[in-house]
Amino acid sequence: MQVEIVTGSITEVICDALIVNLFEGVSMPTGATGAVDAALDGQIAGLIRGKQGAGKYGATSVLHICNGLGTRQVILLGLGKKEEFTLDRLRGVAGTAIRAAQKLDVRTVATVVHGAGQAGFDPQAAAQALVEGTLLGNYRFCCYKTGPDEVVIPEKLYIIEHDAQKVPQLTAGSERGQAVATAVNMTRSLVNHPANRMTPAKMAAQAAEIAAHHGLELQVLDKEEIAAQGMSAFLAVAQGSHEPPRLIVLKYNGNPGSQNLLALVGKGVTFDSGGISLKPSEGMQEMKDDMAGAAAVLGAMQAIAALRLPVNVAAVAPCTENLPSGYAFRPGDVIDSLGGKTIEIISTDAEGRLILADAITYAHRLGASHVVDLATLTGACVVALGTVASGVMANDRDLCGRVLAAAGAAGERMWELPLFEEYKEQIKSDIADLKNSGGRPAGAITAGLFLAAFAGAKPWVHVDIAGTVSSDKDSGYNVKGATGAGVRTLVRLAEDLGKW
């Protein structure tokens, strides 16, 4: 979708559909909505009087008009209560509004920056939220549909602003929003692809496209090179599949004078059957999304490079399948790891922490000063936090605080879980250094503690996105399917760390 900032009156713009807004409890429209109402001889005011709840959050009403404006359709968008309106709510209603426009079969849409003036938002931040929400809400995944799309996707968004002095800020926010939303949507598509189409090799090919387009350094290790590095835990997971694994490393050097390097490590299990510890067949098709952590770090790298942030970042994405076969690793096996620790296998379905353990160690060898890993790691995190928030665990208070602050600023909910010493008893092994599973109690936490053993003393944060990786319905700027969880947070974190 193209985005253009237009200076002038909202009543004069030529478009297929025009979006205006209303806070809850308002009986007479003002501002841009009032101007449109005046041009329509009070039709919006009449709609408000005749339709209870027109201003409720996310409510949409459509006016089909004959004259008075340069459009034939006006979408009235409810913003909810003014005191509850936030940048993320702005992002959400923008997504709702563009999907309402999709139902009208329109190509061009015009809008104001919803509620920014009355809510007191910074114009750049508000424009970014508007563009992000619109582009995220406008996303559709139709790669495997053979017929024409049933929905017409709007192709152009006009953002109308009467104050010319705000245009530079709106433009900067719009450009940033486009970079971030494009990266999130790319991540969504990677996750939405089925496992037979999104293999480890295809993940590496996507990384190559990002590197070529943005001038990033790329290194892809094949099975033999992974073995030569001594990444035995990674290879143990990979050995059950005929599909060869790949270790993807993308590097962005935005601040050559700095010694700091942020490593983003993403779990890339392109299909997880559970291995010998086979998962139930019901719902197994969803395990194509077990590479969402790797997809997220690739998406974050795309946005970081597009925004030219002054920070050094390396993405490390171990990609493999986890399948049962005569070659697969087994419960009871003891395996080695790149970090030197031995691991007793309790469950082959606790595979993500094994590939991440080697990837975190590899990130340290690349010179990482700070590590953040993302993974659809545990069903236990879904039990603990549901689908609303991602779980966060850390060994460093400062980095953890920065991640949580970045998540809050980006509109992604995350919640910290404790890594108390007592939980370590659950992953102690009688015959090896560690067990790869501590059982059902505190399963998300013991998985985090397993990774902490490989993070060592360097600042590290683990984000479990198992509950937030997908949405089962259209809601706000999320559409049914992959959400692209974590990308916006990682970009905000990189922006923050660029100020070191």
Helices and strands as residue ranges (DSSP letters): E 2-7, E 17-23, H 31-39, H 43-50, E 60-64, E 73-80, G 82-84, H 87-102, E 108-111, H 116-119, H 123-137, E 156-161, G 164-166, H 167-192, H 200-214, E 217-221, H 223-229, H 232-238, E 246-253, E 262-266, E 268-272, G 284-291, H 292-307, E 312-322, E 334-335, E 343-344, H 352-365, E 370-375, H 379-385, E 390-394, H 397-410, E 414-416, G 421-427, E 434-435, H 443-455, E 460-464, E 470-471, E 481-482, H 487-497
